[in-house]
Amino acid sequence: MSDVVIFGCKDIAQLASYYLETDSQHNVAAFTAHKEFMEGDTFEDKPLVPFEEVENLFPPDKYLFFAPMTGSKMSKNRRAVYEEAKSKGYRFISYISSKATTCHNTIGENCFILEDNTLQPFVTIGNNVVMWSGNHIGHHSVIKDHVFFTSHVVLSGHCTVEPHCWLGVNSTIRDGACLSVGTLVAMGSCLTKATTAPWSVYMGVPAKQRESKGVPARSDEVM
């Protein structure tokens, strides 16, 4: 059993604590957040400490780290916390639900994979990936770092998902597709293109590229 510090003091941190305490061999020792977002010094009856000094209070040679954050700003916020915690010397856990279906897949660190996900054989997943419940990931697909799947996404076989992609609820991706870095596929969309444009938004059935002046401020704008 390993002692873990969880980043966050809101709903997702609470969910992560529940999953770790009920469905893993890890013990949640404490929570951490940036000072400006802290309200009090406890969360879920555990210590809540400033991220700015967490390594002094829960040193990385004794505690592991977990930062299962949202996909806001195309997961750039989660990437920043992940990289800063690494720079502090922390090693990361991943949580893979016992109710997910896996096939000896290669899965990186700081991944949060919830119940009813199906990962077919020869799927590989990078670091800092969140997969909410109920997704289907087709065989021989590659999901790279800092990607966020919502729920009930169907990713067909032989797909490549580059970093910072975000896939909305009930979206469907054709077989062999390559989602370029920063692709956002909106809720209920069916992507039939073989390759998307970097930092682009696709909506509709079939999905068409939406004119955009850059990355959406919040991914939930087109969830």
Backbone bond lengths (Angstrom), bond angles and torsions (degrees), N, CA, C in turn:
res aa  C-N    CA-C-N  psi(-1)  N-CA   C-N-CA  omega(-1)  CA-C   N-CA-C  phi
1 M - - - 1.461 - - 1.523 109.51 -
2 S 1.342 116.46 131.64 1.458 122.02 -179.95 1.515 110.13 -109.46
3 D 1.329 116.11 146.06 1.452 121.81 174.99 1.521 108.83 -89.46
4 V 1.331 116.17 132.15 1.460 122.06 -171.73 1.521 110.20 -125.53
5 V 1.330 115.44 140.19 1.462 122.69 169.41 1.521 107.24 -102.48
6 I 1.331 116.74 127.81 1.458 122.24 179.63 1.520 109.33 -102.37
7 F 1.327 116.10 133.94 1.459 119.99 174.97 1.530 108.88 -83.55
8 G 1.335 115.87 130.00 1.457 121.60 175.79 1.512 112.47 122.14
9 C 1.339 114.80 158.50 1.468 120.36 177.87 1.527 109.66 -145.78
10 K 1.354 114.89 33.93 1.461 121.24 177.55 1.527 108.89 -128.97
11 D 1.331 115.99 -158.00 1.460 121.07 -171.22 1.527 113.57 -58.39
12 I 1.338 117.59 -46.10 1.467 118.23 -174.58 1.519 110.88 -67.57
13 A 1.326 117.88 -36.30 1.458 120.12 175.23 1.527 110.68 -64.08
14 Q 1.322 116.40 -38.57 1.464 120.00 177.19 1.526 110.59 -64.34
15 L 1.345 116.56 -43.90 1.467 119.96 176.73 1.522 111.74 -61.55
16 A 1.330 116.24 -44.56 1.463 119.84 179.76 1.518 110.85 -59.66
17 S 1.324 116.77 -42.00 1.459 120.51 178.49 1.524 110.91 -61.47
18 Y 1.332 115.96 -43.77 1.470 119.55 179.10 1.524 110.75 -59.59
19 Y 1.336 116.66 -48.75 1.459 120.10 -178.37 1.531 111.73 -62.57
20 L 1.321 116.95 -43.78 1.464 118.92 -178.89 1.521 111.52 -65.59
21 E 1.333 116.27 -40.91 1.465 119.46 -176.09 1.525 112.26 -73.10
22 T 1.347 117.83 -27.28 1.465 119.82 -174.92 1.524 113.55 -106.31
23 D 1.342 117.46 -13.71 1.460 119.18 -171.68 1.527 111.73 -143.87
24 S 1.317 116.71 35.61 1.465 119.62 176.10 1.521 108.89 -158.12
25 Q 1.317 115.51 174.78 1.461 121.74 176.37 1.520 111.83 -94.34
26 H 1.327 117.70 11.33 1.461 121.35 -176.68 1.526 111.86 -96.68
27 N 1.302 114.59 152.06 1.459 122.86 174.80 1.527 108.81 -112.52
28 V 1.330 117.31 129.20 1.465 121.31 177.66 1.520 108.29 -82.18
29 A 1.336 115.32 113.07 1.455 120.57 -176.81 1.525 112.40 -89.33
30 A 1.341 116.31 -35.00 1.462 119.65 -174.46 1.519 109.29 -167.04
31 F 1.324 114.72 169.18 1.462 123.11 173.04 1.521 108.44 -120.08
32 T 1.333 115.67 156.55 1.452 119.63 177.88 1.520 109.21 -142.38
33 A 1.318 116.36 149.02 1.463 122.37 178.85 1.521 108.27 -156.00
34 H 1.331 115.80 162.08 1.464 118.68 174.57 1.525 109.61 -62.61
35 K 1.304 116.19 143.70 1.465 121.70 -174.37 1.522 112.49 -51.89
36 E 1.324 116.48 -40.86 1.469 119.84 -173.93 1.529 112.70 -65.64
37 F 1.345 117.64 -18.18 1.459 120.64 -178.50 1.520 113.29 -104.58
38 M 1.319 116.98 1.81 1.458 120.08 -178.15 1.519 111.27 -83.47
39 E 1.336 115.23 139.15 1.465 122.18 172.95 1.516 107.04 -126.87
40 G 1.304 116.10 92.49 1.452 120.66 -176.14 1.513 111.70 94.00
41 D 1.327 115.37 -177.09 1.464 120.35 -176.34 1.517 113.02 -118.58
42 T 1.357 116.90 15.93 1.461 120.54 173.25 1.529 108.86 -138.59
43 F 1.332 114.85 155.47 1.465 122.12 173.90 1.520 106.84 -150.09
44 E 1.323 116.89 130.14 1.460 120.94 -176.56 1.533 111.45 53.22
45 D 1.333 115.56 37.99 1.461 122.92 178.83 1.530 113.82 61.80
46 K 1.323 116.11 21.50 1.465 122.12 175.30 1.530 108.64 -121.08
47 P 1.341 117.66 158.62 1.467 119.32 177.84 1.530 111.52 -59.01
48 L 1.320 116.02 140.00 1.461 123.56 172.35 1.524 107.14 -118.63
49 V 1.332 116.28 116.76 1.460 120.41 -172.08 1.525 110.01 -123.70
50 P 1.341 117.31 154.44 1.464 120.21 179.75 1.526 112.14 -64.65
51 F 1.326 116.09 133.55 1.462 120.62 177.77 1.520 111.04 -60.84
52 E 1.318 116.24 -29.45 1.455 121.20 -178.66 1.528 112.80 -61.89
53 E 1.340 117.02 -21.19 1.465 119.55 -178.52 1.522 112.90 -134.74
54 V 1.338 117.23 18.74 1.453 120.81 -174.96 1.525 112.19 -60.12
55 E 1.334 117.78 -34.95 1.464 120.15 -176.62 1.527 112.36 -67.53
56 N 1.321 117.20 -20.31 1.465 120.50 177.28 1.527 112.08 -81.93
57 L 1.347 115.31 -29.17 1.456 120.12 -176.94 1.524 112.53 -94.07
58 F 1.323 116.70 -33.82 1.467 122.80 178.16 1.527 107.12 -132.25
59 P 1.335 116.32 81.85 1.470 120.89 -169.56 1.524 113.19 -62.85
60 P 1.340 116.55 144.68 1.471 121.31 -175.32 1.522 115.00 -67.01
61 D 1.327 118.09 -12.99 1.465 118.08 175.64 1.528 112.03 -81.94
62 K 1.338 116.31 -7.19 1.462 120.38 -179.22 1.527 113.23 -121.00
63 Y 1.324 117.64 -18.12 1.459 121.47 -175.01 1.522 110.72 -129.99
64 L 1.328 115.52 143.78 1.450 122.15 171.91 1.529 109.54 -93.19
65 F 1.322 116.31 171.33 1.469 120.55 -172.29 1.519 109.41 -130.32
66 F 1.344 115.46 150.27 1.460 121.95 177.09 1.518 108.80 -146.78
67 A 1.345 116.44 126.04 1.463 121.24 -178.35 1.526 109.64 -128.98
68 P 1.340 117.72 76.80 1.469 121.74 -176.33 1.524 111.35 -89.20
69 M 1.310 117.98 70.89 1.464 122.39 -171.94 1.523 112.27 -90.56
70 T 1.339 115.94 174.91 1.457 121.68 -179.56 1.530 110.92 -72.46
71 G 1.322 114.94 177.48 1.455 120.89 178.14 1.514 113.63 -93.47
72 S 1.339 118.07 20.98 1.460 120.98 -177.08 1.524 110.78 -59.02
73 K 1.340 114.18 144.05 1.466 122.41 -176.59 1.529 110.97 52.96
74 M 1.337 114.00 42.19 1.473 121.44 177.21 1.526 111.83 56.12
75 S 1.328 114.58 39.26 1.470 123.43 177.39 1.526 113.78 68.21
76 K 1.320 117.14 13.67 1.463 118.99 176.96 1.522 111.39 -67.30
77 N 1.333 117.38 -36.17 1.466 119.65 178.14 1.521 111.05 -64.49
78 R 1.355 115.74 -43.35 1.461 118.90 -179.69 1.524 110.62 -65.85
79 R 1.317 116.81 -37.79 1.465 120.18 178.10 1.528 110.57 -62.79
80 A 1.338 117.33 -41.57 1.466 120.51 -178.63 1.529 111.03 -62.20
81 V 1.336 116.99 -43.41 1.462 120.54 178.83 1.533 110.11 -66.63
82 Y 1.310 116.34 -43.86 1.472 121.51 178.71 1.527 110.64 -57.09
83 E 1.316 116.72 -47.67 1.466 119.80 -177.61 1.520 111.86 -70.58
84 E 1.330 117.37 -34.79 1.467 118.90 178.70 1.528 110.41 -69.30
85 A 1.326 116.99 -40.40 1.468 119.27 177.46 1.525 110.97 -63.86
86 K 1.329 117.32 -37.57 1.463 120.07 175.72 1.525 110.67 -62.79
87 S 1.336 116.31 -39.78 1.465 119.66 -179.89 1.529 111.49 -66.82
88 K 1.326 116.93 -23.15 1.463 121.38 176.18 1.533 111.14 -79.77
89 G 1.318 117.27 -8.29 1.456 121.48 176.78 1.513 115.39 101.99
90 Y 1.341 118.30 6.82 1.461 120.23 -177.10 1.522 112.48 -77.86
91 R 1.321 115.29 146.46 1.452 123.77 166.26 1.535 107.53 -99.37
92 F 1.324 116.24 150.60 1.459 121.23 -172.64 1.520 111.78 -111.57
93 I 1.320 114.65 150.51 1.457 121.02 167.53 1.531 108.46 -97.27
94 S 1.312 116.53 167.12 1.457 123.77 162.30 1.517 107.42 -122.24
95 Y 1.317 116.20 149.28 1.462 120.81 173.28 1.524 108.37 -112.05
96 I 1.320 116.59 124.49 1.462 123.45 175.75 1.517 106.88 -124.34
97 S 1.301 117.00 115.36 1.461 120.89 -175.51 1.522 111.32 -56.92
98 S 1.314 115.60 142.22 1.462 120.42 174.33 1.522 111.27 -67.58
99 K 1.336 116.51 -13.96 1.464 121.79 178.93 1.526 111.61 -98.03
100 A 1.334 117.80 7.35 1.461 121.65 171.18 1.520 108.61 -88.75
101 T 1.333 115.81 151.69 1.459 121.19 176.80 1.517 108.82 -100.42
102 T 1.325 116.18 116.89 1.458 121.21 179.27 1.526 109.44 -124.96
103 C 1.333 115.21 159.79 1.468 120.97 -175.71 1.527 109.61 -133.54
104 H 1.334 116.08 61.69 1.458 121.73 -179.77 1.535 111.08 55.73
105 N 1.346 115.19 39.03 1.459 120.18 -177.93 1.518 111.51 -75.19
106 T 1.320 116.47 153.21 1.456 122.11 171.73 1.530 107.94 -85.58
107 I 1.331 115.96 121.59 1.464 121.86 -176.53 1.520 108.38 -131.53
108 G 1.332 117.04 131.23 1.447 122.38 -176.22 1.524 113.60 -78.02
109 E 1.331 115.04 -163.98 1.461 121.56 -176.93 1.530 111.37 -94.36
110 N 1.326 114.34 159.90 1.462 123.52 -179.42 1.528 112.37 55.27
111 C 1.341 115.62 38.64 1.455 121.19 174.26 1.531 109.25 -98.68
112 F 1.337 115.55 146.13 1.457 122.60 -178.01 1.528 106.24 -127.38
113 I 1.330 116.89 99.31 1.453 122.88 -172.42 1.522 108.16 -117.62
114 L 1.329 116.13 111.51 1.452 121.02 -170.43 1.530 111.94 -91.46
115 E 1.331 114.52 -174.24 1.459 121.33 -172.03 1.535 112.20 -65.14
116 D 1.327 114.02 151.18 1.470 123.71 173.37 1.518 113.75 68.61
117 N 1.302 118.80 14.64 1.457 120.06 166.95 1.525 108.60 -76.51
118 T 1.323 116.67 139.99 1.457 122.18 174.91 1.517 109.14 -116.47
119 L 1.318 115.88 116.69 1.465 122.52 176.50 1.519 107.21 -109.72
120 Q 1.321 115.86 108.29 1.454 119.71 -177.95 1.535 110.93 -72.52
121 P 1.338 117.02 169.94 1.465 119.54 -179.35 1.524 112.75 -57.31
122 F 1.315 114.13 146.28 1.465 124.55 175.02 1.540 113.46 68.75
123 V 1.321 116.12 19.92 1.479 121.10 169.43 1.520 108.22 -84.07
124 T 1.328 117.00 136.36 1.465 121.04 173.78 1.522 109.21 -122.79
125 I 1.323 114.72 143.23 1.464 121.87 -177.15 1.515 108.64 -129.06
126 G 1.318 116.15 133.21 1.454 121.90 -177.86 1.515 113.12 -79.86
127 N 1.321 116.42 -152.53 1.462 123.23 -177.87 1.524 111.24 -94.90
128 N 1.342 115.14 150.71 1.466 121.37 169.20 1.523 111.69 63.74
129 V 1.328 115.99 42.54 1.461 122.75 -178.80 1.523 109.12 -107.94
130 V 1.336 116.53 135.36 1.463 122.15 175.04 1.524 108.57 -111.74
131 M 1.340 116.10 129.93 1.456 122.09 175.74 1.517 108.15 -128.36
132 W 1.334 115.73 103.23 1.458 119.38 -179.93 1.522 108.45 -67.76
133 S 1.297 120.11 -171.50 1.464 121.16 -167.33 1.528 112.92 -78.14
134 G 1.343 114.73 148.15 1.452 121.34 165.18 1.508 117.67 82.65
135 N 1.326 120.18 23.09 1.460 121.63 179.76 1.526 111.85 -91.38
136 H 1.342 115.84 153.93 1.460 122.29 174.40 1.522 108.16 -115.92
137 I 1.332 116.47 121.47 1.460 122.25 -179.40 1.519 107.68 -114.10
138 G 1.338 115.74 113.85 1.455 120.91 -172.75 1.518 113.66 -73.72
139 H 1.298 115.37 157.81 1.460 124.71 -175.00 1.533 112.28 -55.04
140 H 1.311 115.30 146.59 1.467 124.08 176.50 1.534 113.32 61.59
141 S 1.316 117.23 20.95 1.466 119.70 176.06 1.521 110.44 -89.36
142 V 1.335 115.75 153.09 1.459 122.65 -179.33 1.520 108.27 -124.21
143 I 1.322 116.25 121.37 1.461 122.90 176.57 1.516 107.32 -111.62
144 K 1.313 116.63 119.31 1.453 120.24 -175.28 1.530 111.10 -90.58
145 D 1.321 117.81 -168.27 1.467 122.38 -169.33 1.535 112.73 -70.52
146 H 1.349 115.02 154.16 1.468 124.05 168.21 1.525 112.43 61.89
147 V 1.334 117.36 39.52 1.463 122.99 179.80 1.523 108.84 -104.01
148 F 1.334 116.24 148.72 1.465 121.00 179.24 1.529 109.64 -127.95
149 F 1.349 115.55 117.49 1.457 122.39 171.01 1.525 107.55 -100.15
150 T 1.329 117.57 132.10 1.461 119.71 173.04 1.536 107.53 -80.34
151 S 1.349 119.20 -121.51 1.465 120.22 -178.93 1.527 111.24 -125.56
152 H 1.321 115.25 148.90 1.466 123.31 173.08 1.527 112.11 60.31
153 V 1.309 115.48 37.63 1.459 121.92 172.47 1.522 108.36 -86.09
154 V 1.332 116.53 136.95 1.464 121.27 173.57 1.524 107.87 -109.53
155 L 1.313 115.46 112.56 1.457 122.28 175.04 1.524 106.42 -107.29
156 S 1.314 116.50 113.27 1.470 120.17 -175.68 1.523 111.03 -73.00
157 G 1.320 115.81 177.00 1.453 120.56 -174.05 1.516 114.24 -68.71
158 H 1.337 115.23 156.35 1.464 123.50 175.16 1.528 112.97 60.08
159 C 1.326 117.14 31.23 1.468 120.50 176.49 1.526 110.17 -92.87
160 T 1.330 115.26 156.42 1.458 122.18 173.03 1.521 108.06 -124.82
161 V 1.321 116.18 127.51 1.461 122.00 179.60 1.525 107.12 -116.91
162 E 1.314 115.64 109.73 1.455 121.10 -177.40 1.532 110.79 -76.16
163 P 1.355 118.35 168.50 1.467 120.77 -176.88 1.525 113.75 -56.52
164 H 1.328 114.31 151.34 1.461 124.05 173.56 1.517 113.74 66.75
165 C 1.330 118.28 22.96 1.458 119.91 172.51 1.534 109.83 -82.12
166 W 1.317 114.79 156.12 1.474 121.87 -177.92 1.516 107.67 -139.89
167 L 1.348 116.78 124.74 1.459 121.31 -174.65 1.519 110.10 -118.60
168 G 1.337 115.93 121.90 1.457 121.96 -174.82 1.517 113.77 -78.41
169 V 1.320 115.35 166.11 1.463 123.28 -177.39 1.538 110.59 -56.66
170 N 1.337 115.29 132.71 1.458 122.87 176.07 1.526 113.75 64.08
171 S 1.306 118.26 22.38 1.464 119.97 174.73 1.525 109.64 -81.93
172 T 1.343 115.25 154.90 1.453 121.75 -177.26 1.524 109.23 -130.97
173 I 1.318 116.31 133.46 1.464 122.29 -177.80 1.527 108.54 -118.18
174 R 1.317 116.98 128.72 1.465 121.93 -177.93 1.532 111.27 -65.95
175 D 1.311 115.82 161.55 1.456 120.45 179.91 1.531 110.69 -67.37
176 G 1.310 115.35 143.93 1.452 121.22 176.66 1.511 115.48 75.02
177 A 1.322 118.01 6.37 1.467 120.79 -177.54 1.526 110.82 -72.13
178 C 1.306 115.44 150.88 1.469 122.44 172.44 1.512 108.08 -119.03
179 L 1.325 116.05 113.58 1.460 121.40 176.51 1.519 107.49 -90.95
180 S 1.318 115.90 111.00 1.462 120.66 -178.11 1.520 110.32 -67.88
181 V 1.322 115.76 164.09 1.464 121.73 -176.85 1.527 110.55 -51.20
182 G 1.335 115.54 133.67 1.454 121.15 174.71 1.514 115.19 75.65
183 T 1.335 118.99 19.30 1.464 121.18 177.34 1.524 110.16 -75.77
184 L 1.319 116.34 134.11 1.459 122.00 174.43 1.526 107.68 -116.77
185 V 1.337 116.79 120.34 1.462 122.56 176.70 1.525 107.01 -105.89
186 A 1.323 116.28 118.69 1.462 120.92 -171.51 1.519 112.47 -74.15
187 M 1.317 115.36 164.02 1.463 124.03 -179.95 1.523 110.87 -52.25
188 G 1.333 116.75 131.48 1.451 121.87 174.40 1.511 115.16 73.35
189 S 1.312 118.30 8.25 1.465 121.14 -177.41 1.520 111.21 -85.32
190 C 1.344 115.11 153.18 1.461 121.53 178.10 1.524 107.92 -121.16
191 L 1.330 114.90 106.90 1.461 120.08 -175.60 1.525 109.45 -88.97
192 T 1.328 115.94 116.40 1.463 121.06 -179.96 1.523 112.11 -108.84
193 K 1.317 118.11 -4.20 1.459 121.13 178.63 1.518 111.10 -70.94
194 A 1.328 116.02 148.26 1.460 119.86 177.66 1.523 111.12 -75.73
195 T 1.344 117.05 -33.61 1.461 121.39 -177.53 1.524 108.80 -143.20
196 T 1.332 116.93 135.83 1.459 120.78 177.27 1.526 110.42 -97.72
197 A 1.315 115.51 165.67 1.456 121.23 175.80 1.531 109.17 -84.19
198 P 1.330 118.58 145.76 1.468 120.61 178.13 1.528 111.90 -60.59
199 W 1.323 115.25 143.82 1.461 123.19 176.49 1.532 111.01 49.64
200 S 1.334 114.07 53.63 1.456 121.00 -175.79 1.521 110.21 -124.48
201 V 1.347 115.90 163.57 1.458 122.67 178.85 1.530 108.10 -121.10
202 Y 1.343 116.20 131.82 1.460 121.39 179.41 1.522 109.32 -122.39
203 M 1.349 115.59 131.49 1.461 121.04 -176.42 1.515 109.67 -137.68
204 G 1.338 116.35 148.65 1.451 121.83 170.24 1.510 114.58 100.52
205 V 1.347 114.42 -179.37 1.465 122.54 -179.53 1.536 108.07 -132.09
206 P 1.318 118.88 107.47 1.473 125.99 -7.78 1.524 110.68 -69.31
207 A 1.312 116.56 155.90 1.464 120.58 -175.46 1.527 110.82 -69.67
208 K 1.315 114.96 134.31 1.458 121.54 175.44 1.522 109.18 -119.95
209 Q 1.314 115.17 150.65 1.458 119.61 -178.86 1.512 109.90 -69.30
210 R 1.295 114.58 130.18 1.463 121.39 177.92 1.508 108.82 -89.67
211 E 1.333 116.16 135.75 1.460 119.24 176.30 1.520 109.07 -63.94
212 S 1.307 115.33 131.66 1.461 120.59 -174.55 1.510 109.88 -144.54
213 K 1.312 116.33 145.31 1.457 121.78 176.69 1.523 111.36 -94.72
214 G 1.292 115.42 17.84 1.468 119.21 -179.38 1.503 110.79 141.76
215 V 1.310 116.82 -169.39 1.458 122.27 -178.93 1.518 109.50 -69.41
216 P 1.363 119.00 133.50 1.447 119.74 177.39 1.519 111.66 -55.95
217 A 1.333 116.34 146.86 1.460 119.57 -179.99 1.518 110.27 -63.17
218 R 1.340 116.67 -34.76 1.464 120.46 178.15 1.524 107.54 -136.35
219 S 1.315 115.59 134.23 1.460 118.05 179.72 1.518 111.52 -66.32
220 D 1.346 118.12 -25.21 1.463 119.08 -178.25 1.525 112.46 -74.11
221 E 1.351 118.91 -3.86 1.449 121.15 175.47 1.522 111.44 -60.83
222 V 1.320 116.96 -30.13 1.463 120.31 -179.16 1.523 109.67 -127.32
223 M 1.304 116.34 33.68 1.468 120.20 -177.26 1.520 110.09 -65.85
